[in-house]
Amino acid sequence: MEALKEWAVVCKALEEGRQVILLRKGGIMEYRKGFEVRHERFLMFPTYEHQSSDHLQPDYAGRLDEVLKDAPPAGTSMLTSFAQVLDVKEVTDRSVLKRLEHFHVWNESYVKARMDYNPSKPMSVMLVRVFKLGRPVKVETREEWAGCKSWVPVNVDVGAAEPALTDSEFGKISYKVREALSIAA
């Protein structure tokens, strides 16, 4: 199973049910092609580069210190969840992203900066259902995984997992996300 590299604070928000979408444009190494959803199910690979409370909504910015305090030793990563992609929509209309602000932890200025990066490419909005692993999986990081790329190959058994949100909770939220996305259709 591959893993998607994402800020550790965002992985935490996904696991807590505070966030149910991922907004992706692709990293520097994906500039020409842009981001590509390559899997319907993938591990979340927490990263610690580029995170800043200045990029988070006020209600979640304080969580960054907690996440940084719990960072694993250098050269390792702790995988604690996986995501299943339920819908993907490519968005160029910034007003759609504004309607989605309650479903992620990034603030408006950061989302704007991401939209401005590689402006010829749309933003991929992924509605994801996140599952917390029954036990964290420690992996040794590899040098070739470094840098601004989205996907890394990780060969681990996820074992038992439980959803971050109940079926009912996720159903209500996913309906609202799909409703916000369909307005621009």
N, C-alpha and C positions, 0 to 999 in steps of 0.2 A: 504494500500500500504506500502510495506517496504521501508526503506531508506538505501542507501549505504553510509557508513562513508568514507569521503575522506577529505584530507587537504583542508582548506578553500581557500587557494591560487589556488589550482587546480580547485575547484568549480568555482572560478572567471574566470579562463582561459577557462573553458568549456562554461560558459555563454557569454564570449566575442568572442567565436569562435576561440580562439588561440589554443585550444586543442580539439581534436575529438576522441581520444582513451583513454582508461583506461588500465593501466598495473597492474595486480593483481597477488599476490602469496598467499595471505591470511595472517591473523594476527597470533600472538602467539597462540591464542586460537583455531586456525584452522590448526595448524602445521601438524598434522597427515594426515588430509584429503586434505589439500591445499584449495585454493580458489574455490568456486563453484558459477557459475552464476545461481542464483535461480529465477530470474525474467527477463522478457523482458522489463519491464518498472518499474522504481523505482525513488523515490525522492533522491536528493543529500543532504546528511547530512554533513555540513561543520564541520570539527574538527580543533582544534588549537594546538594539541600536535604534537611533532616531526617535525614541519615545520622549515625549515632553508633555508636561501637564498643560503647557500653552496650546496644545493641539486637541485637548479634551474638553468636553462640555463640563460646565462648573459642577454639576452633580456627581461627576465621576473623577474629576481631576485629582482629588485626594487619594484615590485608590492606587495611583502610580507608586507612591512611596512604599506602600505595603508590598506591591508586586516586586519592586526592586530589592526590597529587604529579603524576599524569599527566592531570589535568583539562585540557580544552581551554580556550582563551581565552574570556572572557565573550562572550556573544552567538553562540556556536557550540556545536555538539555533534558528536561523532564517533560514527557508527553503525557497529558492528563485528559485529553478529549479528542473526539473525532467529530466531523461534520458530515451531514448528508445534504446535498444540494437539491432543493425542491423546485426552484425556479431561477432562471437567469434572464435578465433583461439588460440590453445595452442602452445606455441613457446619454443623451447629449443635452437635454433640456434641464437646466439648473433648477427650475422650479419643482421638478419631480424630486430632485435630491433634497430640496428644502422640506417637502412633504414627508420625507423619510427620516427626518432628524430625530424623531423619538425612538427609532429602532436601531440606533448605533450610538457610540460614545464620542465620536469626533465632533469638534466644533465647526461652525460655519466657515471660519477662515481657513481651516485645514482642508475641508472638503473643496472649497474654492481653489486652493492651491493644487490639490490633486487633479481637479478638472482642468486647470491651466497647464499642467504638465502634459506634454505631448498632445496638444489640443486637437490634432486631427483624429485622435482615437477616442471612442466613446468610453464612458465609465461602465464597467460591468457591475451590475447590482445582483448579488446572489442572495436569495432567501435560503437560509440554512437552518437545519435542525441539528442541535449540538447534543452530543452524548458524552457524559463524564465516564471515564474509565474506572473500573472497580479498583484498580491499583495503578499508580503512575508507572510509566515505563521510562527508565533512564537510558539515554543513548549517548554514545560518544560522537561528538560532532566531527565532521571531516572538513579539511581545508577547502575542498571543491564546493562545499555548501555555502561558503562565505560569500558576501556581496549581495547586491540587490537583484536577486532572482526570486521567483515565487515558489517554485516546486523543488523539493529534495526527495530522493528515494530513501525510504526508511522501511526496513524489513522487520516488523515486530508483530506479535500477536496481541490484538487489542483485548481479548478476553471479554469478560462481562462488562456491560456498560448500562447506564441508565440515563434517560433524557434529562436535560437541564430544566425543561419545562414539562408540565403534565400535558397530555393530549389536548385537554380542554383549553388550557392557557395558550398553548402554541397555536391551536386552531383559531382562537380569537385574534391573536396577534398577526398570524400569517394572512388572515382575511384582510386585515387593515393594510398590510404591506402590499398585497396583491391589488387592492383597491387603489392605493396611491400610485402604483406602477401602471395600472390600466388606463388611468386618466390621460396619459401621454400617448397611448396606443393609437 
